[in-house]
Amino acid sequence: MSKDEHQHEPCKGGHRHDISCREISEFLLAYVERDLDGEVHQEFERHLQKCPPCGHYLDSYRDTVELVRTCGKLELDKREHQRPPEDLIQAILTAKQREDGGGAGGADDSDA
């Protein structure tokens, strides 16, 4: 079923009672994040009740958003628990010691 088949025409007086499938796709993120105003939210839900393809689209959209959030969180967690390679740590310490004058705490000793 194409989006064109689900375009809703204005009723008498020029007001629409439903939003179109295209509008559903444009406002999915706002709907999922509960950022739609009351009447728009209600129209959105009325459309979803009447249009199974949009309901399925919403379900897959939610799944995708959740998957992206989960993957991003896992990647952040992985980085937080990952220790830098030992040779990198040693290289940084060696460079720091050279910068400080060759000895451990060399900069602190000259201040005394």
C-alpha positions in Angstrom: 0.0 0.0 0.0 1.6 3.3 -1.1 1.6 6.5 0.9 -0.5 8.1 -1.8 -3.3 5.7 -1.1 -3.5 6.9 2.5 -3.6 10.7 1.8 -6.6 12.0 3.7 -8.7 14.7 2.1 -10.0 17.7 4.1 -13.6 17.4 5.3 -16.3 20.1 4.9 -15.0 23.4 6.2 -11.4 22.7 5.3 -10.5 20.9 8.5 -8.9 17.4 8.4 -9.8 14.8 11.0 -6.8 12.7 10.3 -3.1 13.2 9.4 -1.6 11.5 6.4 0.9 8.7 6.2 3.5 11.2 5.0 2.9 13.3 8.1 3.2 10.2 10.3 6.7 9.5 8.9 7.7 13.1 9.4 6.7 13.2 13.1 7.8 9.7 14.2 10.7 10.8 16.3 8.6 13.5 18.0 5.9 10.9 18.7 8.4 8.3 20.1 10.0 10.9 22.3 6.5 12.2 23.4 7.0 15.7 22.0 3.7 16.0 20.2 1.1 18.4 21.5 -2.2 17.0 22.7 -4.4 17.3 19.6 -1.6 16.3 17.2 -0.8 13.4 19.4 -4.4 12.3 19.4 -4.6 12.6 15.6 -1.4 10.6 15.3 -2.8 7.8 17.4 -6.1 7.8 15.5 -4.2 7.4 12.2 -2.2 4.5 13.7 -5.4 2.7 14.8 -6.8 3.0 11.2 -3.6 2.3 9.3 -1.8 -1.0 10.0 1.1 -0.2 7.7 1.9 2.9 9.7 1.6 1.0 12.9 4.1 -1.6 11.6 6.4 1.3 10.4 6.2 2.8 13.9 7.1 -0.5 15.5 10.2 -1.0 13.3 11.2 2.7 13.9 11.0 2.1 17.7 13.1 -1.1 17.3 15.7 0.8 15.3 15.9 3.7 17.8 16.3 1.2 20.6 18.9 -0.8 18.8 21.0 2.4 18.0 20.7 3.5 21.6 21.7 0.1 22.9 24.7 -0.2 20.5 25.8 3.3 21.4 25.6 2.5 25.1 27.5 -0.7 24.7 30.2 1.0 22.7 30.6 3.7 25.4 30.6 1.1 28.2 33.2 -0.9 26.3 35.5 2.2 26.0 35.1 3.1 29.7 36.3 -0.4 30.8 39.1 -0.7 28.3 42.5 -0.1 29.7 45.0 1.6 27.3 47.9 -0.6 26.1 50.7 -0.9 28.5 53.3 0.3 26.0 51.3 3.5 25.5 51.2 4.1 29.2 55.0 3.5 29.5 55.7 5.8 26.5 53.6 8.6 28.1 55.4 8.1 31.5 58.8 8.2 29.8 58.0 11.4 27.9 56.7 13.0 31.1 59.9 12.1 33.0 62.0 13.6 30.2 59.8 16.7 30.3 60.2 16.9 34.1 64.0 16.8 33.9 64.8 13.1 33.8 63.7 12.0 37.3 60.5 11.1 38.9 59.0 14.2 40.4 61.9 16.4 39.0 59.7 19.4 38.7 58.5 19.2 42.3 62.1 18.8 43.6 63.2 22.1 41.9 60.4 24.0 43.6 61.6 23.0 47.1 
